[in-house]
């Protein structure tokens, strides 16, 4: 099933079924294993702006 076909099927759902689907998606994302590779955000100095990037410490 293509993404477009899936969207068309979702639009046909009732409001209650929409809420059930959204709840199921949120629950599956919360249950997914979290990547533990990154530690924290740090600022990168730039003369024209400040930028955040993820500092990664790999321990192999």
Long-range contacts (C-beta under 8 A, 24 or more apart in sequence): none
